[in-house]
Amino acid sequence: MKKSINRFFAAFMVVMTIFAVLPQGFASAGNTGAGTTYYVSNDGDDGSAGSNAEPFKTLAKGVSQLQAGDTLVIKAGDYTEALVLNGLTGTAQAPITIRGEDGASITANAYVNAPFWKNFTISIINSQYVNISNVHFAFGDAPQSGDSYMAGISGTKHVNVHNNSFGDSGPAYAVFYLNTNNEKLVIDGNYVQGADNAFYGYGINDTTITNNIFTQWWTFHFESSTSKNNVISNNVFAGEGEHFYGGTYENSIITNNIFLGNPAISLGAGNTVGYNSVTSDSQKTSDKDVVATAADTFVSGSDYHLKEGSLSIDAGTDIGLPRYDRDGNERYGVADIGAYTHGMIYFVDANAAGGGDGLSEAAAFNNLADANAAIVPGATLLVKPGSYSGQIAITGTGASDTKSITIKKLGEGTVNINGGSSPAISLTDIANVTIEGLSLASTGNSALLANGVIDSKISGSTFTTAVHGIEITGNTRGSRFYNNTFKQADQKGILLKDSSNNQIYNNIFENYKNILNEGGSFTDTLIMNNVFVSRYGDGANIILKGTDTGNTIANNIFRAEGPAAIQAPASFYDAGAGNTVDYNLYDSTSAGLADGKPANETNSVYGNPLFASGSDYRLQLGSAAINRGTNTNAPEFDRDGSVRFGTTDIGAYEYAGDASAFYVISQSPQGSGLNVNSAIRIVLSEKTNDNNGNIASNVAVTTVVDGKTVAVSGSFSTADEGAGSAITFTPSANLNYDSTYTVTVKKDLMSANGNYLPADVVWNFSTAAFIMNEYYISSNGSDANLGTIDSPKRTVSSSLIAKLKAGDTVYFREGTYNGVIVLQAYTGTADKPITFKSYQNEKAVLTSDSPDYIIYLGHSQHIRIEGLTFAPNASQNGSRGTALRIDNHTAGSQPSSNITVTGNRFENTSTAIATRDLVNVGFGDFEISNNVIVSNDGWDCTSRRPRPRRAATAKSLTMSFTARRAALICGAKAPICCSTTTRSPTRTTPQAAAEDMTSIRCRARTTRLLIRSTFRRIWCSRTISLPSRFARSWKAANPLSTLRRTSYSTTMCTRLPARNA
């Protein structure tokens, strides 16, 4: 569905595109719909109809009635209940509006607690397309606790909190409590005072905060979080504390703000920060900042308008700039920093008494001569409807004119300005001028003269009677002429010469020789999306005579009954000239192009534009102009302010279509556990096809692979289904197992009737998991693969670990794998352990930069680790981490037990195998056998704080260090260390016998256990069982070093000989 969008909403969308945000009024929720208006008054009755004459009494009653498109007006007075908005659902076309009459104040005493905050005056939860404006919110009595918030907002979409005031009574921790789960939240034009913080919570995402005054000591106080995709622009932060405390900001715009405190901020990637005002060089956020005190910046200590001479004037950027300032004035020309734009505003009213200074409607000028004399750079002239004679003539200094001048209509009706024999408006050597909404006439050469005009806008105006409506000359450049009407049967619309880089679009020309070049070149000019109409006997629509290069004439409708649509010398079409003429529609009884043939325009068409009427140039269903234009350089909006969806239509108006005819009836598949050979099917209410890539460009199927979103390849087919169509997308290969897929049907999808969807339709589904008992890891694999031997994974990711069950084996193929593997509360069985091992005859090296572990086992049972090589990476100081750590931190929880570590090699570790906090252990053995442990920095095997439960059911913990072939243990400190507590430098014995390990056995079955240690010792608690030949060799080598028992039942074996056989 193509739909006409309210001008303000449309303007909002385009300025958001170029980072200029928030039009006047309700930025994100569009127009006010056509719903019911309810009223609330302190003098009302909840049993009444809720009308203006019979209002409700309570806010709760008024809110309970609201549906999409409705408005609730809060009449002046104090209300002591909180405003609670939960689950309100408006739409883009019909938002819900809550606004106060002047003097409406909610001073809540009856506090209510919400899921996320305490004690609020306004709560907005799980609501969308809601506008709240012109209400004062404050605490009445003191809040119940110090962590109170005036406004809590969570789980919202397209909510606009606009032109309200908060605070000035009662303590609060913060005014706003926000979460990151809001989308398109707008907080604009509010006055926020009181409390310690303006904002508190866990970050903000996709939020626009503009034109506000904040007086809090701190402004944004967020706990550890990352705030993304926000616009924080043109605010005044008057508090002297920290304005950004806690959290990090990414992909956000922070511009044009005035900071009187500390603007230090933690920045991630993708931010635009600068063009702010700070109070010292040390606080600059960029080299584009200005440094000024409050006294140098504002009119007064309580008036935050910019004073004359303020460094914030013309010092801002268009990035993030809201279209209107806090007073509702449109921002023109070079951006100012702060919540208010600077410049004098004058009024002209033909019916005024005159004699005033023009600075208010009551003291308006009543003639153009007085107004013309008053205009200075930076001024705005608002002209009330009426008829005026005379001229407005402004001469500047060229590109150095950085301050804007605006002349526009004020109110409904027509402003007629007749310049007599002179141009009604004459602009010479001047930049940044805006002319809007006027009707200009002259009997002279032009109604408006643009002579050397730079970066200016002429829009929404009508030009009549002059020889030329507009004369563009004198190196006019970088200017836009759009949404105008040129209406005079025997004259010319635009005389275009000696100019460059201008844009002429969305205009209606009903003139003889509508655009005329009488000599002198014009270059790099866009002439697009205009309607040219000439009557029988008139001249060509466009007549070109000069040496013109780099121009584009596209997306225009030429209805010509005269001799030609475009008349130009053959040189205009030479390749070297770089001119483009294409994507136009010709509805003509003439030759079309006098030189050069329409056939040369590959994408242009002959056909009937099907105008709505002889004077209404909007398109009707079936128009040959619908979806036949090019999007390249096309204007974002049409003449009505509607967004140009999909493929741009030719002409000044985008076809609006039927607002309710085209929609998605059903979509499949949905849910989870689906077959991997599933096809995607979409049933639409109207027929559609894939002409010009209509379907392929607007239906997308994606999934996430290795952290990146990728498109699924496949083919589309369509079939009639009832009055509509069914689109089927068949993937070129089976979908991945255990994966989530996203299907997006874009609103740009067009039906055969020319209608568009009202919004994007998006849904997700997931495929079934592949039941496997063996998983394969390869350095050449991908985590998007199934994990089979032919389709291995790249890492032991958390998603793979989540699939593991008793009896599963993870095989590592030849290669080196950097990372950690964490198993928390995973359990095999005695006959079906969970196994991690190297593939047969292949060496798999596991390494990690972590100082803690490569493999971590917590609360896990029946785990087997076999045939792997562990080699931790060295840190910057040269130390290396533990290879394998076995923990059990929580008393009473499932213990870590029945762990087998066999046939592995440990190289360059600080500790090869570490067990820690084995609370309530004793349900099975740890077997550590046939491992080679070499070149360690510390202990080979350590066990800290083993504490078996004293209950009768507790069993012993047995740790076996065995060598069926040979095991080399060479720790820098000691081969085996078992301690019950962390030892102090002066105490190396266990603290209590109750915490002793029950048994540790070191066994050599067939060959030998070779133990080499710098400190020559093994120490452990209670008992140690060694092969007899070990004990004999120790005693023979050093008779004084016998097995000694301490009062703590501890065996110390020290001064181990260098060779032990």
N, C-alpha and C positions, 0 to 999 in steps of 0.2 A: 504494500500500500504506500503510495506517495501521499503525504499529508501536508497540508499547509500549516506552518508553525507560526505561532504568535511572534511578532517581530522582535520582541524583547528576548524571547527564548531562542529564536534563531540567531540573533546577534550574540547571545551568550555562547552558543555552540561554536561560532566561528572565532570569537575571541579566545575561547579556550584552546582552539586549534593553534593559535599563534601566541598562546600564553597571555592573553589579555582576558581577565576573568570577570564574571559577575556583572551583568547589566543591571540597570535600575529596577527596583521592585523585586519580584520573585525570580531569583536567578535560575534555580534548578528545577522548578516544578512547573514551568510553562505558564499558560494562562489560567484563569480561575474557573474554567469549566462553565457549566450552565446548571449548577445544582441549587440547593435551597440555602438561604441565609437565615441563621438562627441568631438569637440575641440572649445575652445573660445580663441581669441587672441585680443589684442588691435589693431592689424593690420588687423583684419579680416573684414568680410562683412556679415551681417545678411541675405543677399540674396544668399549666397554661400551654398555649400553642408554640411558645418560643419565638413569636414574631416580634417586630420592633415595638408594636403597641402592647403586646402581652409576652414579655420576655420570661425566660426561665430565671430561677434564683441562683442555682449553683452551677459551678463550672462542670462538675461531674455530669449533671444532667445534660448540659449543652454538648459536651464531648460525646456522650453516649449516642447522640443522634447522628453523628457525622458519617457521611458516606462520600465516595469519590465525587468531587466537584462542589461539595458543600462549603459554606463559610460560617464560622462562629465569630460574632462581634461581641467583645467584652466591653460593656458600657463603663463609663467613668465611675470610679469608686474603688474602695479597698476591699479585697477578697482575702479571707483568712484561710482558705483551703488551698492545698497544692494542686497544680495543674498536672494531671496524670494522663499521658497519652500512651496507650499500649495497644498495638495491633491496628492502628489506623492505616487504611490503605487507600491512597489516592492514585491517580495515574498521571502520566506526563501531560495529557490533554485536560485532565480534570483533577487537579490537586485539591487537597483539603487545606483550607486557609483559616487560621485563627489570628485575629487581629484585635487590638485594643483601640477604643476611642481615646482621644487625648485625655489623659488623666487616669487611665486604667492602671491599677496597681494590684499585684498579688503579693501580699505580705503574709506569708503562710505561718500559721501557728500550729495547725493540725498536721504535724509532720508524719510522713509515712516512709518506711524503709523499703528499698527495692533490692533486687538480687545482688546488685553491684555496689550500692552506696547507701548512706544513711542520711535521713533528714534533708529533704529537698523541697524546693518550691515548684520546680517543673521537672518532670521525668518523661523522657521519650524513649520508648522501647519497642523494637520490632515493628516499626512504622515506616511508611514510604510515601514520597511525594506529599509532604506536609510543610506548610509555611507558617511561621509564627513571627508576628511583627507588632511593634508599637505597644509593648507591655513593659511595665516596670516590675521586676522581681526582687523581693527582699525577704530576709527572715524577720519574723515578728518577735516573739520571745527568743531567748537564747536557745540554740540547738541543744539536743540531748547529749551530744558528744562532740569531741574536738575534731573528729574525722567526718564532718558534715560538708555537704556540697549543695549549692543552690540549684544547679541544673545537672542532671544525669542523662547521658545520651548513649545508647547502646543498641546495636543490631538494626540500624536504620539505613535507608536508601533514599537519596534525593530529598533530604530534609534541609530547610532553610530557616535559620534563626537570624532575623534581620531587623535592624533598627529598634532594638530593645535596650533597656538599661538593667543592670544587675548590681545589687549590693547597697551599701551605705548604712546597713543596720545589722546587728548581730554578728558574732564571730563565726567564721567558717574556715575549714582547712583549704578549700578551693571553691571557686565559682562553678567551673565546669569539671565534671568527671567524664572522661572519654575512654573508649576502648578502640582497639584497632579493627573492630568488626563493623564500622560504619562505612558506607559507600556514598560518595558524592555529597558529603555533608558540607554545608555552607554556613559560616558564621561571619556575618557582614554588617558593618555599620552600627555595632553595639557599643554602649558605654559601660565598661566593666570596672567596678571599684570594690574596695573592701576585701577581706580574706587575705590569707598569706600568699596564695597562688591563684593565677587566673585559670590554669588547666592542671589537672592531675589525673593520673591513670597509668595505663600501660601502653602508651603510644597512640599515634593517630595515623591512619592511612587514607589516601584519597579524599583529603579534606581541604577546603578552601577557607582561609581566614584572612579577611580583607577589611579595610576601612574602619577598624575598631580602635577605640581608645582604652588602654589598659593602665590602671594606676597601681596594680599590685606590686609588692616587693619583688616577688618572683612571678614569671609568666608561665612558661611551659615546664612543669615538674613531672617528669615521667620516670617510673621505675625502669630497671634494666630492660630495654626493648629497642626495637628498630622501627622508626616511623618512615613510611614510604609514600611517594607520589602525592606530596602535599604542595599547596601554594600558600605561602605566608607573606603577604605583600600589602604595602601602603597602610600599615598600622602605626599607631603611636604607642610606644612602650615607655610610659612615664615613670614607672617605678625605678628605684635606684639599685635594686638587687640583681641577681642573675636571671636572665630572661630564658635561657635554655639550660635546664639542670637535669642530668640523667638521660640515658638513652642516646641513640645514634640516628641520624637522618640520612636517607638515601633517596635519590631521584626526586628531590624536592626543590622548589623555587622559594628563595627567601630574599626578596628584593624590595626596594623603595620604602623601607621601614625607618622610623626614627627611634633610636635606642638612647635613653637617658641613663641606663644602667649598663651592666656588663653583657655584651652579646656573644660571649664565648660559646662555641657550639662544637659538639662532636660530629664530624661529617664522615659518612661513608662515600659510596660511589655515586656518580651521576647527578650531583647537585648543581644548581645555579645560585650562587650567593654573592651579593654585591649591590652597589648603588644604594647603600643604606647610609643613614646619618648617625654618627657616634660622637662621643664627647671628648675622645682623645685619640691620638695616633696609635697608641698601643691596643686600642679596641677595634681597629679597622678589620672588616671582614674581607675586603679586597682593595685594590688600588683605585677602584671607582667610588669609594666611599667619600663622604664629606665629613669634616670635623667641625662641630659647632655646639655651643651650649644651648640650653633651653631659652635663655634670654635673647640669644641671637637668632633663634628659630621661630618662636611663636609670638602671636599678638600680645598675649599676657600669660600669667602663670596658670590660668584656668581656661584660656581660649587657645585651642591647639590649631587654629588657622595659621597659615604662614604669614609672617610679617613682610612688609616690603623690604627687599634686600636680603632676604633669607637665602643661605647657600643651598637650601633644599629645592628652590625654584629651578625648574628646567634641569635638574641634576639626576633624574631618574631614568628608568629604562622601560620599554614596552613589554619586556618579559615579566609576566605575572600581573601586569597592570589591569585593574578593574576598569570597566568602561565608564562607570560613574563614580563620583567621589561620595563622601559621607553625607554631603548636603543634597545629593541627587543630581549634581551638575555633571554633564558629560565631560570627560577628559579629552582635551584637544592638544594637538601639537606635541612638543617635547614634554615628557612625563615629569611631574613633580614628585618629590619624596614626601610621604606622609599621607594622612587620611583625607586631606582637603586639597583640591586643586586651587591654584592661585590665579587671580586675574579679575579685572573689573567687569561687572555685568551691567550693561545698559539696556533700557527698555524704550521702545518706540511704539506709540499708539496714536493713530490718526485722529482718534476721538478725545485725546487727552487735552487738558486745558493749556498745556505748554508752560514754559518758563521754569520747569524743574531741572534738577541735575541729571535726570535719566537713570538714577541708580536704584529705582524701585518702580513698580507699576504705578503707584500713586503719583510719582514725580516723573512720569515718562516724558520723553521728547514727543512732540507731535509732528515733526517734520524731519526729513532726511538730512537737511543741511546741518542741524544741530547735532544729530547723531554722527554724521561724517566727521565733524570737527572734534568729537569726543573720542573717537576710536584711536586706541594706541595699541602697540604690540602686547599680546596677552589678553586683550579684551574680548568679550562676547556681546554681540548685539542681538537682542531678541525682538522681533518685529511682530506686532499683533496684526491680525487680518484687517484689511482695509486697502484703500487706494492711495498711492503716494506718487508724487511727481518729483523729478529731479534725479540726481546721480549720487551714487556712493563711489568715490574714487580714492584708491589707496595705492600709494607708491612706497616701496620698501627699499631695502639695500641688498636684495638678492639672497644668496644662500646663507648669508650671515644672520638673516631673520630667523632666530631660533624660537621666538615666542609666537604662539599661534594667534590668529584672529578668526573669529567665528561669527557668521551672520546667518540666522536661521529664523524660521517662523515659530511663533509662540501661540498655541491654541488652535482651535478648529476654524476652518475658513480659508480664504485665499488672500495672499499678500500680493497685490498688483503694484509693480514699480515700473513706471514709464519714464524712460530717460530722455524723451523728446528726440532730438537729433543726435544725442550722445548715447553711449552705452549706459544702460541702467546701472550696471556695475562695471567699473574699470579697475583691473588689477595689473600693476606694472612692477616688474622686478621685485617680487615678493615671494616668500615661502610660507608654508604651513597655514594656508587659508582654507576655511571650510564654508561653503555656501550650500544651504539646504532648505528646500521646501518653499521656494519663491516662484512667482510668475513674473518674468521679465520681458519688457517690450521696448522697442525703439523704432523710430523712423529712419535711423541712420544706418551705418554699416554693420553694426552688431548690437545685440542686446546685452551680451557679456563679452568683454575683451580680456583675454588671458595673454598678456604680453610679458614673457619672461617669468611665468609663474612656476614655482618649484614645489614639489611634494604637497600638492593641495588636492582638495576634494570638492567637486561640484556635483550635487546629487539632488534627486527628488524635485527638480524644478521644471518649469514650463517656459519655453522660449517662443515668442511670436513676433510677427510683423517686420522685424529687421531684415536687412538683406541677408545677413547671416545670424543664426541664433547665437552661436559662439564662434569667436575668432581666436584660434590657437596659433600663436606665432611668437617670435622673439626668443627662441630657444626655451620655450616652455618644456618642462621635463619632469618625469617622475610623478605626474598627476593623474587623477582618476576622474572620469566623467561618466556617471552611471545613474540609472533609474530616472533619467530625464525624458521629457516629451518635447519634440520639435514639431510644431503644428501650424503650418501656414502653407496654403496650396501653391503659392507662386514664388516662394523664396527658398533659400538654402539652409540646411540644418547646421553644419559645422564647416567652417573654412579651416583647413588643416595644412600648415606649412611651417617650415623652420622649427621643428620640434622633434623630441625623441623620448622613448621610454614612457609613453603615456598609455593609458588604458581607456577604451571607450566601450562600455558594455551595458546590457540590460536597458537600452534606450529604445524609444519608439520614434521613428522618423516618418512624418507624413508631409514631406516637402519635395519640391522640385530640386534635383541635384542634392541629395541628402547629405553626403559628405563630399566636399569639393576640395581638390588641391589645385590651386591656380599657379603654382610655380614655387620653387624652393622645396627642398626635400624634407620629408618626415621619415624617421627611421625607428626601428625596434618598437613599433606601436601595435598594440593588440586591439583589434576591432572585432568583438565577439558577442554572441548572444543578443544581437539587436534585431529589431523588426523594421524593415524598410518597405514602405508602401508608396508607390507613385501611381498617379492616375493617368488616364489616356492623354497623350500629348505632352506629358511631363518629360523631363530629361532622365538620364540614367540614375540609378540609385547611388552609385559611387563613381565619381569622375576623377581620375588620377592623371596628372600631367608632368610631375616633377621626376627627379631621379630619386626614387624611394627604395630603401633596402631594409631587409631584416624584419619586415612587417608580417603580421598574421591576420587574415580575414577568414574567420571560421565560426561555425555554429549560428550563422545569421540566416534569417528568412528574408528572401527577396520576392516581394509580390510586385511585379513590374508590368504595367500595361504600356509603358513607353518603349523607347527604342532599345534599351539595354539595362541589364542589372548592374554590371560593372563595366566601365569603359576605361581602358588603360593602354598605354603603349606596349608594344610587344616586349620591350626591354624589361618591363615589370615582372615578366614570367621567366626571364633568363635564370638559369640555375645560380649563376654568380651573384644575382641580386639578393638571393636568400629570402625571397618573399614566399609565403605559404597561403594559398587559397584553397580551402577544402572544407568538407563537412558542412556545407551550406545547403539550404533548401531553396529551389527555384520554382515558383509558381508564376509563370510568366507567359504572356503571348508574344514577348519580344525574343530577340536572339539570345538573351541571357548574357553572355559575355561578348562584347564587341570584338575584342582581340583575345586570342586564346580560347579554347573550347571548354565547355563544362565537362567534356569527357576526360580532360586532363585532371579533373578533380576526382580522384579515385573514390572518395567516400561521400561526395555530394549526391543529392537526389533531386529529381523532379517530382513534384507531387503537391497535393492539396494540404495546407497546414490545418485546415478545418478550424478556423478561428471561431470563437464563441459568437461573435457578431461582427458587423462592419467596423465597429469602434472598440471592440473588446478582443484583444489579441491573445487571450488565453487559449490553450489547446483543448480540443475535445477528443473523446475516444475515437481511435482510428486515424488520428492525424499522422501524416507522413513524417512529422518532425519528432515524434516520440522515440527516444532512445537511439537517435541517429547522429548525435553529436560526438565530440571528443572531450574527454575529461582534461586533456592537457591544457593548462593555463585557463581553464574555464572558471568563471566566478563561482565561489562556494554557495552563494544564495541567488535565488532568482529575484525578479522585480518585486514580488510580494513578500520577500524575506524568507521564503521556504527553502529548506536545504535541497540541493540538487542530489537526489539519491541515485545510486546505480550509474548507468550510462547517461550522460547529460543529454537532455532534450535540446533540439535546435530552437532558437528563439529566446525571447526575454522572459518567458514564463515556463516553469516546469509543470508538466501535467500532474494535477493533484490526485487523480484517480478516485476510486470509490473507497471511502474510509473504512468500510466494514466487509468488503466483498472477498478479500484474499487473505487466507489464514491457513495455518497447519491444522488439519483435522486430527491426524494421529501420526505417531512416529514409533518405530521399532528398530532394533530390539531395545529393551530396557531391563534393568535389574542386574543381577550378578550371576556368576556360574554358567555363563552362556557358552554355546559351542563356538569353537574357533573358526568354523566355516560359515558363520552368520553373515548375512547380507543386511544392509541398512535400507529401510523402506520409509518413505515420507509421503503421506497422502495430503494433497492440497485441495482447497475448495474451488479453485479455478484451474483451467488447463494452462500448462506452461510448456516450454520447449527450451532447447539449448542453443537457440540462435545467438550468434555473437558471444558464445561462451556463457550464456545466461546462467545455466545450472553449474557448470564446472567452476565458474568463478565465485559462486555464491553458496555452494554447499561444500563443507570441509569436514573430513574425518581425520582426527589426530590422536596420537598417543605419546607417551613420554618414554624415551629410550636414553639411558645413560644421563639422566637429568635434563635432557633437551626435548622440546616438543617437536615432533616430526609428523609430516603428513603421511597418510596411508595411501598408497597408490591403488588404483582400481579404475573401473569404468562405470558410466552412468547409462541408464536406460529409462525411458518413460512409457507409460501406458495410460490410456483413459480410464478413469475410475469415477463413475457417476458423472456429475457435472464438472469434475476436476481431473487432476492427474495424480498418478502415483510415480514417484521417482525412486528407482532402485539403484543403490551403489553396491557393486560387487567387487570386493577386494581382489587384487591380482594374485594374492597368495593368502593362505590361512592366517587369521589373526594370531597374535602371540597368546600363549596360555597365561593365565593369571595376570592379566593386564587390564588397565582401565582405558577406555576410549571415549573421546569427546566428539560429538557431532554438532556442528554449527550450521544452521540455515540462516544466512544473512538477510537482513531486511531489504537488501538491494535486489533480491530475487524478484523477477517481474512475471506476472501472469500474461497470458495471451491477450488479455483485455487491457493491458497497460497498467495494472494495479501492482502495488508493492506490499510486502508484509509490514505490519505495524511496528515490528521490532524483531531483533534477532531471536531465533529459537535455538536454545542450547540444551543438550542433555547428555548424560554419561551412562555407560554400561560397562560391565567388566566380564571377562571371560573366565572359564573354569580353570582351576589349578590342574596342572599335569601331575598325576600320581606317579611318583618316582621313589626308588629305594637307593639309587646311586646318583650322585651329582659330580660333575667334573669341572675343575677349575683350570683355566689355561691363560697364560699371559697374552695370548692372541684372541681370547674370547670376548664376549660382551655380556654385561649383566642383563641385557634384554633377551638373551638366548634362554633356551629351556634348561640347559645344564646337562645335556646328554653328552656322550663321548664325541659325537659329531657336531654338536652345537653347544660348546662349553660356555660357562660363565667366566667373567673376568675376575671377580672377587667373591669372597664369602660375605656378601652384603647382609644387612639386617633383614631384608625381605627373604633371602634364602634361609637364614637361620630360623626365621619364623615358621618355615615349612618342615623343619627337621622333626623326625619322630623316631621311636625306637626301631633299631635295625637299619637305619640309614647310614650310608657311608659317603663321605666327601673325599674324592680323589684329587690330588694336586698333580698336574702334569709338569714336565720339566720346565723350570723357570724360577724366577725370583719374584716374590709377592710382598709388596710393602703395605702394611696396614695392620689393624688389630682385629681380633675375632673375640666377640664377647658372647658367652653363653650364660645366661642368668636363669636359673630354675629350669634347666632342660634335663630330661630323664630318659635314659634307655632302660633296658631290663637286663637281668643276668645273662640271658641267652641272646639278647638283641641289643647290644650297646650302640650308642651313636659314635661313629668312628671317623677320625680325620687321619688320612694317611697319604703317603706318596704313591703315585701309580707305579706299577711293577717296573723295576730296573730303571727308574727315572729319578733324578735328583730334584727335589722341590725345596727351595730355600725361602723361609719365612723371615721377614725382617720388619722393623718398624722404627719410626722416629720417637715413639712414645717412651718416656722414662719408666712407665709403670709395667707394661707387659706387651707380649705379642698375642698370646692366648690367655683369656681370663675365664675361669670357671667359678661361678658363684651359685651355691645351693643346687648343684647339679650332681647327678648320680649316673653311674654306669656309662662313663665316657672313656673312649680309648683314643690315644694319640700315638701314632706309630709311623716310623720310617721317615720323619721329617728332619730337616736341618734348620736350626734356629740361629740367627745371627743378627742381633739388634744393631741399628745404626748408632754411631757415636754422636753425642750432643756437641754443642759448641765448646763445652769445657772438656770434652774428651770422654766423659762418662757414658756408660751404656746401660740399657734397661734390663729388666727381668724378662726371661723368655716365657715362662709359664707360671701363672699365679692362680692359686686355688683358695677361695675365700668362702666364709660362711658367717655373715655379720649378725644375723638376727636370732636370738634365743628362741627356741621352740619351733623354728622354721625347718623346712626340709634341709638336712645336712648335705654337705658335699662328701661323697663317699663312693667307693668302688670305682676309683679313677685308676686307669692303667696308662702309664707312660713308658713305652718300650721301643727299643731299636732306633732311637733318635740321636741326633748329634747336636750338641750345644756349643756354640763358638762365640767367644768374645762377649760374654754376658756379665752383668754385675752379679746376678744370681741366676742359675739355670732354672731351678724349680723352687718356688716359694709357696708355702701354705701359711694361712694367717687366720686368726680368730675362729678356730674350728669349734664353735659352740655346739654342744650337743652332738658331737661326732660319735663314731663308734658303731655305725651300722654296717660297716664293711671295711675292706682293706684298700689301701693305696699300694699299688705295685709300681715301683720305679725300677725298671730292669733293662739290662743290655743297652744302656745309653752311653755315649761317649761325650764327656764334658771336658773341654779344653780351653785354655787361655782365658780363664775367667778373671774378672777384676775383684770378686768378692767370694761369697759362699757358693758352693755348688748346689746344695739342697738346704733350705732353711725351713723351720717350722716354728711360728711364733704364736704364743698364747693358746696352746691346745688345752681345752677345758672340757673333758668328758663329764656328762651329767652324773651326779652321785646316786640317782635313783637306781632301784634294783634292776630296772630294765636296760640300763646303760651297758653297752658292750665296749670292748677294748678297741683302740685304734692301732692297727698294725701297719707300719710303713716298711716295705721290703725294698732293699737296695741289692739287687742281685746281678750276677754276671754269668750268663750261661756260656758265653765265649770269652769276652774280655771287656772290661769297662775301665776307662781311664778317668780318674777324678783328680783334677789338679787345681784346686781353688787357691786364690791368693791369700785368703784368710784361713779357711778351714774347709775340708770337704763336706762335712755334715754339721749343721748347727740346729739344735732344737731348743728353743727357749720359751719359757712361759710368760715372760714379760719383756718389755724393752729394757735392756740392761743399761745401767748408768756406768760411767767410767770406773767407778770404784766397786761395783757389785756385779759379779758375773754368775751368780748362782740363782736358781729359781726362787721365787718368793714364797711359795707354799706347796707342800707336797700334794695338796688336793688338786693342784692344777697340772700335775705331772702327766707326761705321756705314759701310757701303759707299757708299750713295747716297741722297740725298734730293732730290727734284725738286719745285719749285714752278712750276706751269705755268698760264698764262692762255691759253686757246684762242681765245675769241671776244670776250670783253669785257675785264674787268679784275679783278685781284685787289687789293682795297683793304686795306691793312695800316696800322693805327693802333696805336701803342704808347706808353705813358708813358715807357719806357726806350729806345724807338726802336731795337730791335735784334732780329735773328734770329741765333742762334748754334747751330752744329752741328759735327759732326766731319768731317774729311777734305775732302769736297767739298760744294759746294752749287750747284745748277743753277737759274738764274733766267732769266726772259725778258730779252732784251737791253735792252729799254727800261727795265726796272727798274734794271739795272746802270748804264745811261747816266744815269738821273735821280739815282741815288745819287752818282755821280762829279761830275755837274754841280753838284749842290747843295752838295757838300762834297768838294772835290778831295783834301783830306787823308785822307779816310776811304775808302781803297782796300781791295780785298780783300787781307787779310794772311794769310800762312801762318806758323804757328808751328812750332817744332821737333817738336811733336806732330801735325803734319799737320792742323792745325785751322784752319778758316776762320772769322773773326770779321767779321760785317757790323754795323757800329754806326752810331749817329747817323743813323738813318733819318729822312728829312724828314717833315714833318707831312703833306704831300700827295704822293702817288705816282701817277702816271698813265701 
